[in-house]
């Protein structure tokens, strides 16, 4: 290993420039969305834009500090950061400040810190540490060897290898704690790690299974309140009809196995069908239970409205309607900076216009051209993250880079999709744009750790 000293030529300036472009645009839009004529100063910390500028300065300080760290120190701290963030998640549930029905914040006067934002950083670091470690590679070798085994034992080894089990555990522990707050949006962001796992060798069949699980989950939500009148059984809840349909499909699958598969392959194929049947039933009952007992009433209403199960007589879909109206009113070129008539604090047509629906301010003031420019910058950032990840010599940095790309991708996809009515309103910030110190600092840390690790790529041996 050669010197790890950071020089200007080692830094990926594309990522740095994109960071400054996006954050400056974000500050401008927060100022416009929450402008108070009685407090016009951009640095007035009694206003959202003043607080955000303070968080921005802190984020720049964090970015500079990270650049000065040694890559080996960052890698060595991965597990420590993970356990610190787990402790913070437990603590916030016990003594945190409740905001909008969720205990997800530590309150410090007029400021707040949200631990779940920093958990994304911890998860990216820990997944990179574990999957690149010698124990993970050894587990993967055992998994590959399991493919050579026949019958039930080989199948179980393939589905439940040690590497898969520990990876699942690393993700599910913080996900469960965050759901207790509850913060469904952040947990959904964690699901984006499946793309990183696919890059690192997860079977494409798992993605296919995931798609079918998604179909089953949506179907369960669609029929959760319906019943079917059976002649001999009376009214049967819709979830049991889903189970019945899955069972019929499983029987058809078994019939095909016994009639089309070679005898030496039948036993393994039967196990696959049975495992899929059991897992599908677990998904149905699990989603039904979570909907009835875990989600808050406002979250249930948003899902029902999104799925078209409610006509929204009480205006629960107000946020989406107003957001889409603001976006549409921007037309092609927009109304001009600080000229929004819907997505601003004074008009109050779009709730949360500086946080969850900050994209509405962009669209109304800058129109389609401005919205497309912001989307292009985010797409450029995602492509650049993948390029940076792929050129790494160390597996740790490659995996971490893909984790960062997955987190940014999920945030951009859900936030913008939420604003235009393609996904339910679940409270996901738009990176570098939405108001919030925790999210701004977390995204800054995520990005600059990658920039720092990438800067030493030529100094480490593959």
N, C-alpha and C positions, 0 to 999 in steps of 0.2 A: 504494500500500500504506500502511495506517495503522499505528498502534502495535501491536507484537506483545507488549506487556506482559500477563502472565497475571494475571487477577483471578478471584476466587472464582466470579463469575457465569458466567465463560467455561468453567469446568471441568465436564465431564460427571460429576456426582456419582453418578449411577446406577452407572457403571463403578467409581468409587472405593469406593462402599459394597459392591458385589458383591465387589470384591477383598478388602476387609477381612473380610467374612463368610466367604468361602471359605478365606482363609488362616488365620483364627482357628480355624475348624472343622478345618482340616488339622492345625494344631498340636495341638489337643486329641486328635485321633485318633491322631497319631503317639505322643503321650504314653501313651495307653491301649494301643496295639498293642505298644509296646516297653518298657513300664513294668518297672523293676527295683526291687523293694522294698528292696534294699540301697543304692540311690541314688535316693531319692524326689524329690530336688529337681529341679524343672522346668528349672533353669539349670545342672545338672551336665553339663559338656561332655565327660565321659567316656561319656555315654549319647547315643543318637540324638536324643532330644528336646532335650537341651541344645545339641547341635550345630545342630539345625534352628532353634532359637530364635536362635542366633548368626547363621545365614544369613538368617533373617527380618529381623533388625535391619539387616544389611548391605543387604538388598533394599529396606527402607524408605529407607535412605540413598540408594540408587541411584534410587529413585522420586522422591525430593525433588530430587535433582540434575537428573534429566531434565526435571522441570517447570520448572526455571530456565533450561534451554537455549533457544536461539532455534531456531525451526523451520527456518530456512534453513541453520543449522549442521548439524542432523540430516540434512537432505536432501543437503547437500554432502559429508557423511562416508560416505554409503552405500557407495560403491565401495571406499573405504579400509578400512572395516570388513569388507567381503567378502574382500579379499585378506589381511587380518590373520587372519581365521578359516580361510582356506584354508591359510595357512602353519602355523597351529596344528594343523590336521588332518594335515598332512604330518609335522610334528614329533612328534605323539603316536604315529604309526605307528613312527617311528624310535626314540624314547626313552621312550615312554609306559609306564605300569605295567599289566601284564596282570592283569585281573580276570575270573574265570569264562571264560577262553579268549578274551577280547577285549582288545586294546590300545587302549583308548578313554579312558584317564585319565592326567592328570599327578598324581603322588602327592606330597603335602607332609605328611610325618608321618602322622597319622591322618586327614588330610583329602585330598580329591581334587577335581579340576576336570575336567569332561567337555566338551571343545571342541565336540562335535557338538550339544550343547544350544544353544550360542551361535550356531552356524551357522544355526539356524532364524531367529534375529533378522537375521543378515546377509543371508540369502536374501530375507526379506520386504522389507528395505530396498532391496536391489539390484534385485529385480524391480519394485518401485514406481518406482525411479529410471529403469530402462531403459524400461519400458513407457510411462512418462509423458514421456519425453524427446522432443525434436524428431526425433531420428534414428528412434525407434520409430514416431512418427506418420508420418514420411516413408515408412518401410517399409510401414506399413499402407496408405498411399495407393497405393503401387506394387502392393500386394497386391490392393486393390480394382480398380485398373486392369487387373490380370491377369485378373480375372473377365470382362473384356470381350474378352479374347483367346480365340481358338478353338483347338481342337486340342491336341496334346501339350504345346506350349510353355506355354499358358495353364494347363493342369492342373498341370504341374510347378511353375510359379510359385505356384499356390494352395497346393500341399502343402508346398513347401519355400521359403517366403518368407524374406527376411532376418530379419524380426522373429521368426518361428517358430524359425529356426535358432539365433539368439542366445539366445532365451529357453530353449530346450532345453539349450544349452551352459552357461548360467548355473546351471541346476539339476543337470545330469548330472555336472559336475566334482566338486562336493562329495559328491554321491551315490556316485560311484565311490570316492572316498577313504574315505568312511564304511563302504562295503561291505568295504574291505580290512581294517577293524579286527577282526572284522566287527560291524556293528550294523544288522541288517536292519530293525528297528523304526523307526528314524529315517528310513531311506530310504522306507519305506512312508508315513510322515507327509508326506514331500515330494510324494507323489502327490496329496495333497489340493489342491495348487495348481491342479489342473485346473479346479476350481470357480471360482476367481478368474479364470482365463484365459477360461472360458466367459462370465463376466460382462463381460469386456473385449473380447468379440467373437469368441472362438474358435467355429468352426462347431459346431452341435449334432451334426453328422455325426461329428465327432471323438469325442464322448462315446459315440455308437453304436458306432463302431469299437473304442473302448476296451472296451466291454461284450463285444463278440465276441472281442477279444483275451483278456479275462479268462476267458471260457468255454473258449477254446482252451488257455490256460495250465493251468486246472484239469484239463481232459481229459488233457493231457500228463502231469501229475503222477499222475493216476489210473492210467494205463497204462504208466508208465515202467519197471516191473519185469515186465510181462507180455509174452508172445509169442503170435503166431498161427501155427499150422502150415499153411503153404501147400503145395499139392500139388507144384508144380514148383520152389519156392524154399526149402523147408524152413521152419524157424522164423524168423519175421520179428519184430523188436522192435516193441513197441506204438507207439512214436513214428512209425514208418514207416507204420503203418496210419492214424494221424491225418493224416499228409501225404497219403495216398491218398484219404481221405475229403474233405479240403480240395480236392484236385485234381478230384475228381468234381464237387463243388459249383461249382468254377470253370468246368468244362466246361459244366455246365448253365447257368451265368450267361452264358457266351459264346453258347450256343445261343439263349437268350432275347434277347440283344442283337441278334443277326443276324436274328431273326425278328420282334421286336416294336419295335425302335427305328427311328426315321427314319434314313435314310442319312447325313445331315449330323451326326448325333449318335453314330454307331456308333464312330468312331475314338476319341473321348474315353471312351466307355463301356468299350471294350475295354481301354484303358490302365488304367482304374480297376480292372477285374477282375484284370488281370495284376499290378498293384502290390499289391492286396490279397492275392493268392495268394502272391507272393514274401514279403510282410511276415508272413503267417501262418506260412509255413515257417520264417522267421527266428525267430519267437516260439517255435515248437516246439523247434527245436534249441538256442536260447538258454536256455530254461528248463531243458531237460534237462541242458545243460552246467553251468548255475549250480547245479542241485541236486546233481549228482555231484561238482563240483570246487570250489565256492565255499562252500556252507553247511557248518557244522559238524555233527558226528554228532547232537548233541542237538537241533539245529534240524530236521534231517531226520526224526528220530523224532517230534517234536512235530507236524510237518506230516502224517506218515503216520498218526498216531493221530487227528488231527483229521479227516482224510479217510476214516477207517474202514478203512485199509489194514492196520493192525496191531491186534491184540486187547489190546495193552498188558500182556503177561504179567509184565514186570519193573517195572510201576508207573510208567512214564514219564509217564502222565497223572495222576500223584498230585496235582500242583498244582491242576489243574482240579477233580478230584473233591473235594478237601478244601475248595477255595474255594466250590464250589457247596453243600457240606454246611454250611459256616459261614453262607452267605447264607440258606439254607433254615431254619437253626436259629433265626434271628432272628424268624421268624413276622411278625406284623403290627406289634407295638409294640416288639419287641426285648427284650433281657435287661437293659438299663440300662448306663449309662456305666461303663467299666472292669470290666464283668461278663462279658466274652466268654470262653467256654470253649474255643473252637477257634482264633479269629483273634487270638492274642496270643503274645508272645515266650516265656512260660513253658510253655505247653502244646505249642507247636511243631507243631500240627496243620496249619497253613497256612504253608508256606515263603514268605519274602519278604513277610510280612504287613504290614510298614511301608512297602514300596516298590510293587512291581507289584500286590500284592493288598490294598492299603489299603482298597479298597472293601468287602472282606469284613468288616473291623472295623466299618465304618459300618453295614453291613446286619445284622450279628449283634447289635450293641449297641442299634441304634435301629430295627431291623425294617424292614418295607416302608414305613412312614410316613417314617422317617428317610431311607431310600434314595431315596424319591420326592422328598423335599425337596431333597436334594443334587442329584438329576438336574434338578429344576425350576430350581434356582439356576444350573446350567450352561446349561440351555436359555435362561433369561432372559439370561445373559451373551452367548450366541451371537446371540440376536435383537437385543440392544442393540448388539453390534459391527456387525451388518449395518445397523442404523438409523444409527449414527454414520458408517459408511462411505458410505452413500447420500446423506447431507446435505452432503458435502464439495464445495467449489468447486474445489479442486485435484485433478487426476487422481492425483497422487502419493499424497495422503492416502487417497483412495478405494481405490486399489489396495492400499496398505499395510494398510488396515483389513480388506479382504477376505482378505489373506494371513494376518493375525492370526486372523480367524474360522476360516479353513481349518485352521490349525495346532491351535487349541483343539478344533475339531470332531473332527479325526482322533484326537487324544489321548483325548478323552472316549469316543468311539465304540469305539476299540480296547481301551482299558483296561477299561471296563465290560463290553464284549463278551467280553474274555478271562476276566474273573472268573466270568461265567455260562456259559462254554463255547461261545460263538458264534464265536470266532476263536481261532487258535492262540496259545499263550503266546510272545510275542515281546519282552517287556520294555519296555513303554511306560508311563511314569509318568502318574498322574492329576494334572492341573494343580493346584497349591497344596496337594494332599493327600499325595502320595507323598514319602517321605523323600528328600532329596537337595538339596544347596546349588546345584548347577549348574542343575538344572531350575527351582527356585524363583526364582533370580535371572533366568534367561532368560525365564520367563513374566512376571515383574514388569517387566522391560525392554520386552518386547513390548507389554504393555498400556499402560504409562505413556508410551511414545513416541507411541502413538495418542492418548492423553488430551492430551498436549502439543500434537500437531499439530492435533487437533480444536479446541483452545482458541483457535487463531488463525484459524479458518475465516471469521469475520466480518471479519477484518482484511486479507484477501487478495482480490485481484480474480480473478474466474473466468476 
